[in-house]
Amino acid sequence: MLGGDADALEPALAAHQAMLEARGRDLVATVAKVRALRADLARGKAPEAGELARLLRPAGETMAVAFDLPWPWGGERFELLDIRALTWIVGPLGSGKTRLAMRLAEALPDAAFIGLDRAADGGAAARARLDADAALKARVERATAWLVEEGASPSDALTVLLASLEAATPAALVIDMVEQGLDQPTQEALIAHLRRRVSRERPLFLMTRSSSMLDLGEVGPDEAILFCPANHSPPTLVPPYPGAPGYEAVATCLAPPDVRARTEGVVAWRPAVYEAS
C-alpha cells in the first residue's frame, strides 16, 4: 500500500510543480522580450544596455541584496538572498516600510523608486514620457485595454502606474502604495495583470495596505511578503499561511479599499527631540 507514502510525497511534489511553473513563466516572459527586441531591431531601434543585461543573466540565477537598515532601525544588517518576482512590503503606519522601500531601490542595481508623487499634475510627467515613446505608449494602451475588459476604470493614477510598469527599464521597480488612486475593481484587475506578466528578470517590490492587491489566499510561489513590525524590529519574510509566524500581523495591516480610504494620506512622522530645560 502506497497511501501513507503518497501523502508524504504530496507536499514535495507540489513544491516541485510550483518551481517548474515559475521557471516556465520566466521562460515565456523571456521569449516575449526577445521577440520584442528583435522587432525593435527590425525597425532600427537598438536595445538599451539594461535590457540586454537582464536577458544575458544565466537561467536560474537569483538576485540578492544586503545593506544596513536606515532609521527607524538601529543599523542592523538586512539581507534578502532570493529575490522573488513579486515582493510585497507590508507594515503598520510608522513601521518604516517607506524608508525600507527607498533603501531597497538604492541598493538594487538599476532600480527605481516610484513614490506617491507619481500622479502630480495629473500625471503630466508620465504623459510626456508616453508622448515621447510611441512603443511604450502602445504597450500602456494595450495593458489599459486588457485591464478595462477585466473591470478596471481608466484614470490618471492607472496610466502613470502603467507607464512605469510597461517601460523596458529600469531592471527593478519599488512602488510606494501601489493601490493609490485605484478603486477596488481596478486593483483586482491590476494584480491579475501583474501576476501574468511579472518575472524574476524584472522584480517588483510593492508596498500595500490593500487586501484587494494582496489577498493572502492568492499569494503565488514566486511571491514574498516582507513585514515591517511596529516595534521596529528588523523586517522579516512572512510565509502566506495561517499559523505562520507573522501571518496574523500582516493580515491586520490589510483592509479593503473602502476601509483604506479612511486613512488615505495619513503618514507617520518623527517627533522633534527637545533638550530638557
N, C-alpha and C positions, 0 to 999 in steps of 0.2 A: 504494500500500500504506500502510495506517494503523497497522501493527503497532507501529513504533517510537513514533509519536505517541501511540498508546493507552497504551503502557507509561509514557510520560512524564506523561500526564494522570491516571493512576490515583491517585497519592498526593493530588493536589489535589481530585479528586472524592470520595475517601474522607474527606478533612478537611471538605469542604463538607457531605457527608452527616452526619457526626458533629455538626457545628454545628447543622444543621437538626433532628436528632433531639434534641439538648439543648434547643433552643428549644421543640420540641414537648412535651417533658417538663415544662418550666416552664409552658407554657400549660395543660396538663392539670392540673397542681397548682394553678394559679391559679383555674381554673374550679371545681375541687373546693372550694377555700377560700371562693369567693364563694357557692357553694351552701350551705356550712355556715353562713356568716354570715347568709344570708337565712333559713335555718331557725331560727337563734338569734333573729333579729329577729321572726319569726312567733311565737316563744314569749315575746316580750317582753324578751329579753336583748340589751342594746346591746353592740356590739363594742368591744374595747379600742382605745386610740389606736394602739398598736404594730401591731396587725393592719391597721388602715386605712392606716397609713403605708407598710407593705410592699406593699399592693395598689395604692397610688397611684404607686409608683415607676415611671417610664417604662420601657416594654419595651426590653430590650437594655442598660439602664443597668448598668454594672458597679460593684461595691463595691471600695473600696481602703482600705488602712490604712498608716500610716507612723509610726514612733516611734524613739527612741534605745534601743538594746538595753540591758537591765539586766545586772547581774553574772550569769554569769561573763565576759561580754564587756566590751569596753572603751568602751562607749557609742557604738559605731558606729551609723550610721543604717540602719534596716531598712525596706524598702518592699515591700508586696505590692499590686501595682497592678491585678490582675484576680482577684478572689477567686472561686474556683470553688464549686460546690455542696457539694463534699466535699474537704476538705484534710486530708491525713494529716501528723502530726508524728512523726518518727522520729529516733532517735539512740541511741548507747550510754549506759550509766549514767554520770552525771556530766557529760553534754554540755550541760545547761541547758535541755532541752526542756520541763520543767515550768515553769520561770521564763518561757520564751518563751510558753507557752500562757497563763499567768496575765496576762502583759503584753498579749497579744492581746485577751483578754477585757476588759481595762481600756480599750484603745484603740478597740475596735469600738463603734459606737453600739448601745445597747440589747442588750448581750451578757452572758452569764453563764458563769462557770467552774464546772464540775461536778467536784469533787475526789474523791479516794479515800475520803473520809469519808462519801460519799453513802449507804452502806448501814449506817451506825452504828445500833445498837439495832434491828437487823433491819429497817431502812428505816422506822422509826416516823414520821419527818417526812414522807416521801413518802406513806405510807399515810394520814396525817392530811389531807394535801393532797387525796388522791383522795376521801376521805370527804366533804370539803367542796365538791367539784366533781363533780357527777354526770356532766356531759358529758365531762370529762376521764377519769373512771373508766371510762365506756363505751368511749372510744377506746382506752384501755390494755387493756381486756378484749378488744376486737376484735383489736388487734395481737398480744396474747398468744396468742389462739386461732389466728391465722394462723401464728405462729412455731412453736407446738406441732405443727401439721399438717406443718410443714417439718422437724420433728425436734428442736426446742428443748425444753429442760426448764424448767418454771416454777421460779422461785426469787425470793428477796428481791432479789438483785442485778439480775435482769432487770426486775422490777416497778419498782424505783427508777429504773433507766435509762429505761424507757419513760415513766415519769411526767414526766420532763424532755423527752424526745423528742416526746411527743404533746401537750405543752402548747402553747397558742397563742402565748405569749410566754415568753422574750424573743426578739428578732429574730435572734440568732445564739447558738450553743452551742459551748463549748470544753470537751471532755470528757477528763479525765485517765484514761489506760489503760482505754479503753472495754471491753476484754475482762475486766476484773476480776470474778472470781466466776462466770464463764460457761464451761461446758465447750465442747469443740470443736463438737459439732453445733449448740449454741445460737449460738455465734459465727458459724458459717456461715449459719444461718438469719437472724441479725440483719443481717449485711451485705447479704444478698439483699433483706431488707425495706427497709433504708435506701436502697439503690440504686433501689428502686421509688418511694420517697417523697420523696427529697431534691430540693431545688431551690435556685437562687441567691437566691430570695426569703428563705430562711432557711438560710444556710450553716452547715455543721457543720465543726468542727475536731476531729479525733480523734487523740489520742495512742495509739500502739500499739507493741507489740513482737511481736505475734502474726501469723504467716503465714496463719492462718485468717481473720483480719479483713482484713489487707492482703495479698492474693495479687497479686503484681506482674504476673502474667499476665492479671489480670482488671480492671485499673485502667481506668476509663472516660474518655471525652473531657472530662467536666466534673468531673474529679478532679485534684488536685495533690498532690505529695509535698514537704514541707518537711523537709530533713535538717539536723540539728544535729551538726556534726563533733566528734570527741573533743578536738581541739586548740583548741576554742572559736573557730574561725573563724566569721564570720557565717553564719547559716542560709542554705541555698541551695535553690532549686527543682530537683528531680531528675526528668528525664523517665523514665517507666517502661519503658525499652527497654534490653535488654542492650547493653553497649558505651557507653552514655551516661555522661557524667561523673557520678560519684557513685552510679551504679546498684549496683555491687558492694558499696559501703559500706552502702547501705540494706539490701541483701539479707542482709548479715552480722548486721544488728540484729534480724532477724525469725526466729522459730522457732515450731514447732508448740506448742499449749497444754501438752502433757505436758512438753516441754523448758522452756518458760517457767515452769512451776510450781516448778522447782528454785530460781529466783531470786525467787519471789513475796515481796514485802515488802522486798526489798533496795533501799536507797536510797543515793545518794551524799551525802557531807557535806563541808562546807567546814572544813578543819583550822584550829585556832586559830593565831594568829600570836604568837610569843613574842619578846620582846626578848632580844638576846644579852646574857649576863651578863658 
